[in-house]
Amino acid sequence: MPASAPSVVFVGGGPRTAGVLERMAASRPGLFAGPLDIHVVEPYEPGSGRIWRYDQHPGLMLNSAAADVTMFTDSSVECEGPAVNGPGLAEWAAGVLDGSITDVPDFPLSLRRQLQSLTGETFPTRQLNSQYLEWFFRRTAAALGGNVTVHRTTAVALEPSNTASDVGPHLVRLANGGTLRADVVVTALGHTDSRPDAVSATWADFAARHGGFHAPPSYTTDVDYSAIAPGQDVIVAGMGLAFVDLLVLLMEGRGGRFEEMPDGGLRYRASGREPRLWAGSRRGVPYHAKISATLRGEAPGALRFFTAGALDPLLERHPELDFHDHLWPLIAKEAGYGYYRELFTGSPERVNAGWLEFAARFEELDWYSSARKELVAETVPDHALHLDLERLDRPFAGRQFAGAAEVQAAVAGYIEHDLALRDGPDHPETMALFLALLKVYMELGRMIPADRLNARSQQAVHGWWHGFFSFVDSGPPPRRLREVLALQRAGLLSFLGPGLAVTADESTGEFVAGSPQAGFSIRATAFIEARLPATSVARSLNPLLASLHHSGMASEQQLLTADGIHSTGKLLVSDRHELRDQQGRTAGRLFGVGPGTSGWGAGAFARPGTNAAPFRENDALARTVLAVAAGLASAPSAGQDAPAEPVAAGRT
């Protein structure tokens, strides 16, 4: 490698880094064909990283079907770089089996069997997905000419190589004692841990003083649950994807197994080592199952109501927008349009009007107008098919339960109804709703600048809207909800109801959980907060993020609005993904991307053919990095203001 070759260091080597590297390989011929010295700092296997690593319980699955997973920036992605079509997870598995893809390791028998049984509709294990991601990384590194060195360690600090100036190369300090000299640094750290907030810290202190157990918001697979005894009562707050993973680890992970029943349900055979879980949340129900139905009607097109044409006048009239007043009515109308288009064109026997007639009248009406409700009542005879987004969000709103037995029956019935709607061919309108919300979710951050939302709306976007979208669109495979029902029937899982509240009783050393609507409470010495930790640069346990924040080289996103200052907890980056320091300045050669940044394109892989936001971001960032490298190569003295320090040992 020539000494003058620009050096690019990626901190984090998961799928997001792999995606940016692939975009660099695609755009390199047209932007910078010269030599590049690329380094990836990743303690886990590059490509999969920590979250998607192979070393997880083999029963953990993706919440996406194999046909909905790709790492390739296909022709649907609106970006400047060239599209590169390639196999998604399902096609890759088929290629491995038929021998057309050979650059893979010898898989153990368990993975080989998964490959053989995989279809596009299969929800693959994370172990199998890790092999696809790692293959993609190796392929991408080869496309870059093999000039990618991987350092299986952690970056702990970043500092200017010339302490008299912020301009120029930086030094990346590594946990193994080495140092990398970097002309460009890209942080792609994915999901990171944070110190518990004040509430969780109080719970932890309570448990420690009384000899109990408390797990703060964490990545479920990285928590040690061995202190939980067989048969012990455990309060679980949260019923999303972390809750589903928790069930796998504490049930099948302790030796139990599920058996298929003739009616399509499941029976759980306990090992005797399982605890007894009491689960609740704000809604009181698990996330909705992923949908197996396919559309039968008119194909969805571009967004029709949540568009620049509707949003630009709002931005002109209002210095700041309010999510619930200005954006949500448009989102709701968009969701309703997609839902009813499929209902009218795919299941015309369920309505008593033509789609063109309905659509013409629908377009003229506000979503929350009485006229819109009257239109639906007039044309859709079955009230159960009327889309009620508020009821969808809070299924038990206003309901009072008579006690534990009624709560169990209500939640189990809700799950059974959800499976009937989503895990079968009869209700494709649920898929249409899924797609409409997904399109809006992908576009909102691009269409509305963050600083044009008031503080309440910032909280709504990162809180309620993200939660609602995840609840409806990002739930578990249907089998997981059947497992929930089987565990409830086996007496190992009970539901606490909606509006869960947890307190601590100092006199007994017990956590107390209950719901104002449920009519009962439960006491236990173990409490698990089953959710991911909130993003927080200021409280980050990642040593590099902590170092950047402490030095002032990076900052947490804080938005000044008419309602005051609102902190999102995210790493602040510019529109070009440059890190902003605590004075708001950009250094020009330090970049950040991923879910922990203020950029919008969350996610690492995506559904094919969806113009996925993270792929657009990957392409833009890759082209920016190549442009910086080209500028450095044309002025080599710009990168030589400090002697190079020893480079840590790595491998390609």
C-alpha positions as CSV (number, residue, x, y, z in Angstrom):
1,M,0.0,0.0,0.0
2,P,1.6,3.4,-1.0
3,A,2.4,5.6,2.0
4,S,0.4,8.4,0.4
5,A,-2.8,6.3,0.1
6,P,-5.6,8.0,2.1
7,S,-6.6,6.0,5.2
8,V,-10.2,5.4,6.1
9,V,-11.0,3.8,9.5
10,F,-14.5,2.4,10.2
11,V,-15.3,2.0,13.9
12,G,-17.8,-0.8,14.0
13,G,-17.9,-3.6,11.5
14,G,-21.5,-4.6,11.4
15,P,-23.9,-4.6,8.5
16,R,-24.0,-0.8,8.3
17,T,-20.3,-0.6,7.7
18,A,-20.6,-3.4,5.2
19,G,-23.3,-1.4,3.3
20,V,-21.2,1.8,3.2
21,L,-18.1,-0.2,2.0
22,E,-20.2,-1.8,-0.8
23,R,-21.3,1.6,-1.9
24,M,-17.7,2.8,-1.9
25,A,-16.8,-0.2,-4.1
26,A,-19.6,0.6,-6.5
27,S,-18.8,4.3,-6.9
28,R,-15.1,4.1,-6.7
29,P,-14.4,3.8,-10.5
30,G,-16.2,7.1,-11.1
31,L,-15.0,9.1,-8.1
32,F,-11.6,7.9,-6.9
33,A,-9.8,4.9,-8.5
34,G,-6.5,5.5,-6.5
35,P,-5.3,3.3,-3.7
36,L,-7.2,3.4,-0.4
37,D,-6.1,2.0,3.0
38,I,-9.3,0.9,4.7
39,H,-9.4,-0.4,8.3
40,V,-12.4,-1.8,10.2
41,V,-12.3,-1.9,14.0
42,E,-14.8,-4.6,15.2
43,P,-14.4,-7.0,18.2
44,Y,-17.0,-9.4,16.8
45,E,-17.1,-11.0,13.3
46,P,-17.1,-8.3,10.6
47,G,-20.4,-8.2,8.7
48,S,-22.6,-9.5,11.5
49,G,-21.1,-7.5,14.4
50,R,-22.4,-7.8,17.9
51,I,-26.2,-7.7,17.3
52,W,-26.3,-10.2,14.5
53,R,-23.4,-12.4,15.5
54,Y,-23.5,-16.2,15.2
55,D,-22.8,-16.8,18.9
56,Q,-26.5,-16.5,20.0
57,H,-29.1,-19.0,21.1
58,P,-30.0,-21.0,18.0
59,G,-33.7,-20.5,18.6
60,L,-33.6,-16.7,18.1
61,M,-35.1,-15.6,14.8
62,L,-35.3,-12.5,12.6
63,N,-38.6,-10.7,12.6
64,S,-38.4,-10.6,8.8
65,A,-39.0,-13.4,6.4
66,A,-36.0,-14.4,4.2
67,A,-37.5,-12.8,1.1
68,D,-37.6,-9.5,2.9
69,V,-33.9,-9.3,3.7
70,T,-31.2,-8.0,1.4
71,M,-27.9,-6.1,1.7
72,F,-27.8,-5.0,-1.9
73,T,-28.6,-1.5,-3.1
74,D,-31.0,-2.5,-5.9
75,S,-32.4,-0.4,-8.7
76,S,-35.3,0.8,-6.5
77,V,-32.9,2.9,-4.4
78,E,-32.8,6.6,-5.4
79,C,-29.1,7.4,-5.2
80,E,-26.2,8.8,-7.2
81,G,-24.1,5.6,-7.1
82,P,-24.8,2.7,-9.4
83,A,-27.2,0.0,-8.4
84,V,-25.7,-3.4,-7.7
85,N,-28.2,-6.2,-7.7
86,G,-27.3,-9.3,-5.7
87,P,-28.9,-12.1,-3.8
88,G,-31.1,-11.4,-0.8
89,L,-31.0,-13.9,2.0
90,A,-33.4,-16.3,0.4
91,E,-31.5,-16.3,-3.0
92,W,-28.2,-16.6,-1.2
93,A,-29.3,-19.7,0.6
94,A,-30.5,-21.2,-2.6
95,G,-27.2,-20.3,-4.3
96,V,-25.2,-22.0,-1.5
97,L,-27.3,-25.1,-1.9
98,D,-27.0,-25.3,-5.7
99,G,-23.3,-24.5,-5.7
100,S,-23.5,-21.2,-7.5
101,I,-22.2,-19.4,-4.4
102,T,-19.1,-21.1,-3.2
103,D,-17.2,-18.6,-1.1
104,V,-18.8,-19.7,2.2
105,P,-17.4,-21.8,5.0
106,D,-18.3,-25.4,5.8
107,F,-21.5,-24.9,7.7
108,P,-22.4,-27.1,10.7
109,L,-25.2,-29.7,10.1
110,S,-27.8,-27.5,11.9
111,L,-27.2,-24.6,9.5
112,R,-27.1,-26.9,6.5
113,R,-30.6,-28.2,7.5
114,Q,-31.8,-24.6,7.8
115,L,-30.5,-23.8,4.3
116,Q,-32.4,-26.8,2.9
117,S,-35.7,-25.9,4.5
118,L,-35.5,-22.2,3.9
119,T,-38.1,-20.5,1.6
120,G,-38.8,-16.9,1.0
121,E,-41.6,-17.1,3.7
122,T,-39.4,-18.6,6.3
123,F,-38.3,-16.5,9.3
124,P,-34.6,-17.5,9.5
125,T,-32.5,-17.8,12.6
126,R,-30.1,-15.1,13.5
127,Q,-27.3,-17.6,13.2
128,L,-28.2,-18.2,9.6
129,N,-28.5,-14.5,8.9
130,S,-25.1,-13.9,10.4
131,Q,-23.6,-16.1,7.7
132,Y,-25.3,-14.1,4.9
133,L,-24.0,-10.8,6.5
134,E,-20.5,-12.1,6.9
135,W,-20.5,-13.4,3.3
136,F,-21.6,-10.0,2.1
137,F,-18.7,-8.3,4.0
138,R,-16.1,-10.7,2.5
139,R,-17.5,-10.1,-0.9
140,T,-17.4,-6.3,-0.4
141,A,-13.8,-6.4,0.9
142,A,-12.8,-8.4,-2.2
143,A,-14.5,-5.8,-4.4
144,L,-12.3,-3.2,-2.8
145,G,-9.2,-5.0,-3.9
146,G,-8.5,-6.7,-0.6
147,N,-7.4,-3.4,0.9
148,V,-9.5,-3.8,4.0
149,T,-7.8,-4.7,7.3
150,V,-10.0,-5.9,10.1
151,H,-8.9,-5.3,13.7
152,R,-10.7,-7.6,16.2
153,T,-10.6,-5.1,19.0
154,T,-12.5,-2.0,20.3
155,A,-11.8,1.6,19.6
156,V,-11.4,3.5,22.9
157,A,-10.5,7.0,21.9
158,L,-10.1,9.4,19.0
159,E,-7.8,12.4,19.0
160,P,-6.2,14.8,16.5
161,S,-2.8,13.7,15.3
162,N,-1.8,17.3,15.5
163,T,-2.9,18.7,18.8
164,A,-2.5,22.3,17.5
165,S,-5.1,21.8,14.9
166,D,-8.4,20.0,14.5
167,V,-7.8,19.8,10.7
168,G,-6.0,16.8,9.5
169,P,-5.6,13.1,10.3
170,H,-6.8,11.6,13.6
171,L,-5.4,8.9,15.8
172,V,-7.8,6.0,16.7
173,R,-6.6,4.4,20.0
174,L,-7.4,0.7,20.3
175,A,-8.1,-1.4,23.4
176,N,-5.3,-3.8,22.4
177,G,-2.8,-0.9,22.7
178,G,-2.5,-0.2,19.1
179,T,-3.1,3.1,17.2
180,L,-4.5,3.7,13.7
181,R,-3.8,6.9,11.8
182,A,-6.9,7.9,9.9
183,D,-7.4,10.6,7.3
184,V,-11.1,9.8,7.5
185,V,-13.1,8.2,10.4
186,V,-16.6,6.7,10.1
187,T,-18.3,5.7,13.3
188,A,-20.9,3.0,12.6
189,L,-21.5,1.6,16.0
190,G,-25.0,0.4,15.7
191,H,-26.9,-0.2,18.9
192,T,-24.7,0.6,22.0
193,D,-25.2,0.3,25.7
194,S,-25.9,3.2,28.0
195,R,-25.7,3.6,31.8
196,P,-29.2,3.2,33.3
197,D,-31.3,6.3,33.6
198,A,-32.3,7.6,37.0
199,V,-35.4,5.3,37.2
200,S,-33.6,2.1,36.2
201,A,-30.7,3.0,38.6
202,T,-33.2,3.3,41.4
203,W,-34.6,-0.2,40.6
204,A,-31.1,-1.6,40.5
205,D,-30.2,-0.1,43.8
206,F,-33.4,-1.5,45.4
207,A,-32.8,-5.0,44.1
208,A,-29.1,-4.9,45.3
209,R,-30.1,-3.8,48.8
210,H,-32.8,-6.5,49.2
211,G,-31.0,-9.4,47.4
212,G,-33.4,-9.3,44.4
213,F,-32.8,-9.3,40.7
214,H,-33.2,-6.4,38.3
215,A,-32.3,-6.3,34.6
216,P,-32.3,-2.7,33.1
217,P,-33.1,-2.0,29.5
218,S,-30.5,-4.2,27.7
219,Y,-29.8,-6.4,24.7
220,T,-31.6,-9.5,25.8
221,T,-29.1,-12.0,24.6
222,D,-26.2,-10.2,26.5
223,V,-27.9,-10.4,30.0
224,D,-27.0,-13.1,32.5
225,Y,-30.3,-14.5,33.8
226,S,-28.8,-17.4,35.7
227,A,-29.7,-15.8,39.1
228,I,-33.4,-16.3,38.3
229,A,-34.5,-19.6,40.0
230,P,-36.8,-22.2,38.6
231,G,-40.4,-21.4,39.5
232,Q,-39.5,-17.8,40.6
233,D,-42.0,-15.1,39.9
234,V,-40.6,-12.4,37.6
235,I,-42.2,-9.1,36.6
236,V,-41.5,-8.2,33.0
237,A,-42.2,-4.7,31.8
238,G,-42.4,-4.5,28.0
239,M,-44.0,-6.9,25.4
240,G,-42.1,-6.0,22.3
241,L,-39.3,-7.9,20.5
242,A,-37.0,-7.9,23.6
243,F,-39.8,-9.7,25.4
244,V,-40.1,-12.3,22.7
245,D,-36.3,-13.0,22.9
246,L,-36.6,-13.2,26.6
247,L,-39.2,-16.0,26.3
248,V,-36.9,-18.0,24.1
249,L,-34.0,-17.7,26.6
250,L,-36.0,-18.4,29.7
251,M,-38.2,-21.2,28.3
252,E,-36.6,-23.2,25.4
253,G,-33.2,-21.9,26.6
254,R,-33.8,-23.8,29.9
255,G,-34.7,-27.0,28.3
256,G,-38.4,-26.7,27.5
257,R,-39.9,-27.5,24.1
258,F,-43.0,-26.8,22.0
259,E,-45.0,-29.5,20.3
260,E,-47.3,-29.0,17.4
261,M,-51.0,-29.6,18.1
262,P,-53.6,-31.0,15.5
263,D,-55.5,-27.7,15.5
264,G,-52.3,-25.8,14.5
265,G,-51.6,-24.5,18.0
266,L,-48.7,-25.4,20.2
267,R,-48.3,-27.2,23.5
268,Y,-45.3,-26.4,25.8
269,R,-43.5,-29.2,27.6
270,A,-41.7,-27.7,30.5
271,S,-38.3,-28.8,31.8
272,G,-39.0,-27.7,35.3
273,R,-36.2,-25.1,35.3
274,E,-38.4,-22.2,34.0
275,P,-39.4,-19.2,36.0
276,R,-43.0,-17.8,36.0
277,L,-43.3,-14.6,34.1
278,W,-45.8,-11.8,34.7
279,A,-45.8,-9.5,31.7
280,G,-47.4,-6.1,31.0
281,S,-46.8,-2.9,29.1
282,R,-48.6,0.3,28.2
283,R,-50.8,-1.5,25.6
284,G,-50.9,-4.7,27.5
285,V,-50.4,-6.9,24.4
286,P,-47.5,-8.1,22.4
287,Y,-46.5,-6.6,19.1
288,H,-48.6,-7.6,16.1
289,A,-47.4,-10.7,14.2
290,K,-45.7,-10.3,10.9
291,I,-48.1,-10.7,8.0
292,S,-48.2,-13.8,5.7
293,A,-51.0,-12.5,3.5
294,T,-50.2,-11.2,0.0
295,L,-51.9,-8.4,-1.8
296,R,-54.7,-9.3,-4.2
297,G,-55.7,-5.9,-5.4
298,E,-54.3,-2.9,-7.1
299,A,-50.5,-2.5,-6.5
300,P,-49.5,0.3,-4.1
301,G,-48.0,3.3,-5.8
302,A,-46.2,6.4,-4.5
303,L,-47.3,8.2,-1.4
304,R,-50.5,10.2,-2.2
305,F,-51.2,12.4,0.9
306,F,-48.0,12.5,2.9
307,T,-46.1,14.3,0.1
308,A,-44.0,17.3,-0.4
309,G,-47.0,19.0,-2.0
310,A,-48.9,18.7,1.2
311,L,-46.0,19.3,3.6
312,D,-44.3,22.3,1.9
313,P,-47.3,24.6,2.4
314,L,-47.4,23.6,6.1
315,L,-43.7,24.5,6.4
316,E,-44.3,27.8,4.8
317,R,-47.2,28.7,7.1
318,H,-45.7,27.5,10.4
319,P,-42.3,28.1,11.9
320,E,-42.6,24.8,13.7
321,L,-44.8,21.9,12.9
322,D,-46.6,19.8,15.4
323,F,-46.6,16.1,14.8
324,H,-50.1,15.3,16.0
325,D,-51.7,18.5,14.6
326,H,-50.0,18.7,11.2
327,L,-48.3,15.4,10.3
328,W,-50.4,12.6,11.9
329,P,-53.7,13.5,10.0
330,L,-51.8,13.1,6.7
331,I,-50.1,9.9,7.9
332,A,-53.4,8.5,9.0
333,K,-55.1,9.3,5.7
334,E,-52.1,7.7,3.8
335,A,-52.5,4.6,5.9
336,G,-56.3,4.5,5.4
337,Y,-55.9,5.0,1.7
338,G,-53.6,2.1,1.3
339,Y,-55.8,-0.1,3.6
340,Y,-59.0,0.6,1.8
341,R,-57.5,0.4,-1.7
342,E,-56.6,-3.2,-1.0
343,L,-60.0,-3.9,0.6
344,F,-61.9,-2.5,-2.3
345,T,-59.8,-3.8,-5.2
346,G,-58.7,-7.1,-3.6
347,S,-61.8,-8.1,-1.7
348,P,-64.7,-6.4,-3.6
349,E,-67.2,-8.8,-2.2
350,R,-66.7,-7.2,1.2
351,V,-67.7,-3.7,0.1
352,N,-70.7,-2.3,-1.7
353,A,-69.1,0.4,-3.9
354,G,-66.4,0.6,-6.5
355,W,-62.9,1.7,-5.7
356,L,-62.9,4.7,-8.1
357,E,-66.1,6.0,-6.5
358,F,-64.8,5.5,-3.0
359,A,-61.3,6.9,-3.7
360,A,-62.7,10.1,-5.4
361,R,-64.8,10.9,-2.3
362,F,-62.1,9.8,0.2
363,E,-59.5,12.2,-1.3
364,E,-61.7,15.2,-0.6
365,L,-62.2,14.4,3.1
366,D,-60.0,14.8,6.2
367,W,-59.2,11.6,8.0
368,Y,-60.9,12.7,11.2
369,S,-63.9,14.2,9.6
370,S,-67.4,12.8,10.3
371,A,-67.9,12.7,6.5
372,R,-65.0,10.3,6.1
373,K,-66.4,8.0,8.8
374,E,-69.8,8.2,7.2
375,L,-68.3,7.2,3.8
376,V,-66.7,4.1,5.3
377,A,-69.9,3.1,7.2
378,E,-71.8,3.5,4.0
379,T,-69.5,1.4,1.8
380,V,-68.0,-1.2,4.1
381,P,-70.9,-3.1,5.8
382,D,-68.7,-5.1,8.2
383,H,-67.7,-2.7,11.1
384,A,-64.9,-5.0,12.0
385,L,-63.2,-4.0,8.7
386,H,-63.3,-0.3,9.5
387,L,-59.7,1.0,10.2
388,D,-59.5,2.5,13.6
389,L,-55.9,3.6,14.3
390,E,-56.6,4.8,17.8
391,R,-58.1,1.4,18.7
392,L,-55.2,-0.3,17.0
393,D,-52.8,1.7,19.1
394,R,-54.6,1.2,22.4
395,P,-56.8,-1.9,22.1
396,F,-57.9,-1.9,25.8
397,A,-58.4,1.9,26.1
398,G,-61.3,2.7,28.6
399,R,-61.8,-1.0,29.6
400,Q,-61.9,-2.0,33.2
401,F,-61.2,-5.7,34.0
402,A,-62.7,-7.6,36.9
403,G,-59.4,-9.3,37.8
404,A,-56.6,-11.6,36.7
405,A,-58.8,-14.2,35.0
406,E,-60.5,-11.6,32.8
407,V,-57.2,-10.0,31.8
408,Q,-55.8,-13.4,30.8
409,A,-58.8,-14.2,28.6
410,A,-58.8,-10.7,27.0
411,V,-55.1,-10.7,26.1
412,A,-55.2,-14.3,24.9
413,G,-58.3,-13.5,22.8
414,Y,-56.6,-10.5,21.3
415,I,-53.6,-12.5,20.3
416,E,-55.7,-15.2,18.7
417,H,-57.6,-12.6,16.7
418,D,-54.4,-11.0,15.6
419,L,-53.1,-14.3,14.3
420,A,-56.4,-14.9,12.5
421,L,-56.0,-11.5,10.7
422,R,-52.3,-11.6,9.9
423,D,-51.3,-15.3,9.6
424,G,-53.5,-16.4,6.8
425,P,-54.6,-15.4,3.3
426,D,-58.0,-13.8,4.1
427,H,-57.0,-10.3,5.2
428,P,-54.5,-8.8,2.7
429,E,-55.7,-5.3,3.8
430,T,-53.4,-5.8,6.8
431,M,-50.4,-6.1,4.4
432,A,-51.5,-2.9,2.6
433,L,-51.6,-1.1,6.0
434,F,-48.1,-2.4,6.7
435,L,-46.7,-1.2,3.4
436,A,-48.3,2.3,3.7
437,L,-46.9,2.8,7.2
438,L,-43.5,1.5,6.1
439,K,-43.3,4.0,3.2
440,V,-44.2,6.9,5.5
441,Y,-41.7,5.8,8.1
442,M,-38.9,5.7,5.5
443,E,-39.7,9.2,4.2
444,L,-40.6,11.2,7.3
445,G,-37.1,12.1,8.3
446,R,-36.1,13.1,4.8
447,M,-39.1,15.3,4.2
448,I,-39.3,17.1,7.5
449,P,-36.1,18.7,8.9
450,A,-35.7,17.9,12.6
451,D,-35.5,21.5,13.6
452,R,-38.8,22.3,12.1
453,L,-40.6,20.2,14.7
454,N,-41.5,21.5,18.1
455,A,-40.1,19.8,21.2
456,R,-43.4,17.9,21.8
457,S,-43.2,16.6,18.3
458,Q,-39.6,15.5,18.6
459,Q,-40.6,13.4,21.5
460,A,-43.6,12.1,19.6
461,V,-41.5,11.1,16.5
462,H,-38.8,9.3,18.6
463,G,-41.3,8.0,21.1
464,W,-44.9,7.4,20.1
465,W,-44.6,7.3,16.3
466,H,-41.6,4.9,16.4
467,G,-43.4,2.8,19.0
468,F,-46.6,2.7,17.0
469,F,-44.8,1.8,13.8
470,S,-42.9,-1.0,15.6
471,F,-46.0,-2.3,17.2
472,V,-47.9,-2.6,13.9
473,D,-45.1,-3.2,11.4
474,S,-42.1,-4.7,13.2
475,G,-43.6,-7.5,15.3
476,P,-42.4,-11.1,15.6
477,P,-43.1,-14.1,13.4
478,P,-46.6,-15.6,13.9
479,R,-45.1,-18.7,15.6
480,R,-43.8,-16.6,18.4
481,L,-47.3,-15.4,19.3
482,R,-48.5,-19.1,19.2
483,E,-45.7,-19.8,21.7
484,V,-46.9,-16.9,23.9
485,L,-50.3,-18.6,24.0
486,A,-48.8,-22.0,24.7
487,L,-46.8,-20.6,27.6
488,Q,-49.8,-18.9,29.0
489,R,-51.8,-22.1,28.9
490,A,-48.9,-23.9,30.6
491,G,-49.1,-21.5,33.5
492,L,-45.6,-20.1,32.9
493,L,-46.7,-16.7,31.5
494,S,-49.4,-14.4,32.8
495,F,-50.5,-11.0,31.6
496,L,-50.7,-8.0,33.8
497,G,-52.8,-5.8,31.5
498,P,-52.4,-2.3,30.0
499,G,-51.0,0.7,31.7
500,L,-48.4,-1.3,33.7
501,A,-47.0,0.5,36.7
502,V,-44.2,-0.9,38.9
503,T,-43.3,0.3,42.4
504,A,-40.9,-1.0,45.1
505,D,-42.0,-1.9,48.6
506,E,-39.1,-1.2,51.0
507,S,-40.9,-3.1,53.8
508,T,-40.8,-6.4,52.0
509,G,-38.0,-5.9,49.5
510,E,-40.5,-6.8,46.6
511,F,-41.3,-5.1,43.4
512,V,-45.1,-4.6,43.0
513,A,-46.6,-4.5,39.5
514,G,-50.2,-3.8,38.5
515,S,-52.5,-1.9,36.2
516,P,-55.3,0.6,37.2
517,Q,-57.4,-1.2,34.6
518,A,-56.6,-4.8,35.6
519,G,-57.9,-5.1,39.1
520,F,-55.0,-7.0,40.5
521,S,-51.3,-6.8,41.3
522,I,-48.4,-9.1,41.7
523,R,-45.3,-9.1,44.0
524,A,-41.9,-10.5,43.0
525,T,-38.3,-10.1,43.9
526,A,-37.2,-10.1,40.2
527,F,-37.9,-7.4,37.7
528,I,-36.9,-7.3,34.0
529,E,-37.2,-4.1,31.9
530,A,-37.6,-5.9,28.5
531,R,-36.7,-3.2,26.1
532,L,-33.6,-1.8,24.4
533,P,-31.7,1.0,26.2
534,A,-32.5,4.5,25.1
535,T,-29.9,6.1,22.9
536,S,-27.7,8.5,25.0
537,V,-24.3,9.8,24.0
538,A,-24.0,11.5,27.4
539,R,-24.6,8.1,29.2
540,S,-23.0,5.9,26.6
541,L,-21.0,2.9,27.8
542,N,-19.2,2.7,24.5
543,P,-15.7,3.9,25.2
544,L,-15.3,5.8,21.9
545,L,-18.6,7.6,22.2
546,A,-17.8,8.5,25.8
547,S,-14.4,9.8,24.7
548,L,-15.8,11.9,21.9
549,H,-18.4,13.4,24.2
550,H,-15.9,14.0,27.0
551,S,-13.4,15.7,24.6
552,G,-16.1,17.9,23.0
553,M,-15.4,16.4,19.5
554,A,-18.9,15.1,19.3
555,S,-22.2,16.2,20.9
556,E,-25.7,14.9,21.7
557,Q,-28.4,16.2,19.4
558,Q,-30.3,19.0,21.2
559,L,-33.1,20.9,19.5
560,L,-34.0,24.4,20.4
561,T,-37.7,24.9,19.8
562,A,-40.4,27.3,21.0
563,D,-41.0,24.8,23.8
564,G,-37.4,24.8,24.9
565,I,-34.4,22.5,24.4
566,H,-35.1,18.9,23.7
567,S,-32.3,16.3,23.7
568,T,-32.8,13.2,21.5
569,G,-29.8,11.4,23.0
570,K,-28.4,10.8,19.5
571,L,-25.0,11.6,18.1
572,L,-25.4,14.8,16.2
573,V,-24.4,14.7,12.6
574,S,-24.8,17.1,9.7
575,D,-26.7,16.4,6.5
576,R,-23.5,15.0,5.1
577,H,-23.2,12.7,8.3
578,E,-20.2,14.8,9.6
579,L,-19.9,14.7,13.4
580,R,-20.7,18.1,15.0
581,D,-18.7,19.1,18.0
582,Q,-20.1,20.8,21.1
583,Q,-19.9,24.2,19.3
584,G,-21.8,22.8,16.3
585,R,-18.8,22.8,14.0
586,T,-17.9,19.9,11.6
587,A,-14.4,18.7,11.2
588,G,-15.0,17.5,7.6
589,R,-13.3,14.1,8.1
590,L,-15.2,12.6,11.0
591,F,-18.5,10.9,10.1
592,G,-21.2,9.0,11.9
593,V,-24.0,6.8,10.6
594,G,-26.6,4.4,12.0
595,P,-29.4,4.2,14.6
596,G,-27.5,6.1,17.3
597,T,-27.1,9.2,15.1
598,S,-29.4,12.0,14.2
599,G,-29.6,10.7,10.6
600,W,-32.9,9.1,9.7
601,G,-32.1,5.9,7.9
602,A,-32.4,3.4,10.8
603,G,-31.8,-0.2,10.0
604,A,-29.0,-2.2,8.5
605,F,-30.6,-4.4,5.9
606,A,-33.9,-3.9,4.2
607,R,-36.7,-5.3,2.1
608,P,-35.8,-5.5,-1.6
609,G,-37.4,-3.0,-4.0
610,T,-38.4,-0.5,-1.3
611,N,-36.0,2.4,-2.0
612,A,-34.7,1.8,1.6
613,A,-33.6,4.9,3.5
614,P,-30.5,3.3,5.0
615,F,-29.3,2.3,1.6
616,R,-29.7,5.9,0.4
617,E,-27.7,7.1,3.3
618,N,-25.0,4.5,2.8
619,D,-24.6,5.7,-0.8
620,A,-24.4,9.4,0.0
621,L,-21.9,8.8,2.8
622,A,-19.8,6.5,0.6
623,R,-19.6,9.1,-2.1
624,T,-18.7,11.8,0.4
625,V,-15.9,9.7,1.8
626,L,-14.5,9.0,-1.7
627,A,-14.6,12.7,-2.5
628,V,-12.7,13.5,0.6
629,A,-10.1,10.8,-0.3
630,A,-9.8,12.1,-3.8
631,G,-9.1,15.6,-2.4
632,L,-6.5,14.3,0.0
633,A,-4.8,12.3,-2.8
634,S,-4.5,15.3,-5.0
635,A,-2.9,17.3,-2.2
636,P,-0.8,14.7,-0.3
637,S,0.9,17.1,2.0
638,A,-2.5,17.8,3.6
639,G,-2.4,14.4,5.3
640,Q,1.3,14.4,6.4
641,D,1.4,16.8,9.3
642,A,2.2,14.2,11.9
643,P,4.3,11.0,11.8
644,A,2.4,7.8,11.6
645,E,2.1,5.7,14.8
646,P,2.3,1.9,14.9
647,V,-0.8,0.2,13.3
648,A,-2.4,-2.5,15.4
649,A,-2.2,-6.0,14.0
650,G,-5.1,-6.9,11.9
651,R,-6.3,-9.4,9.4
652,T,-8.1,-9.1,6.1
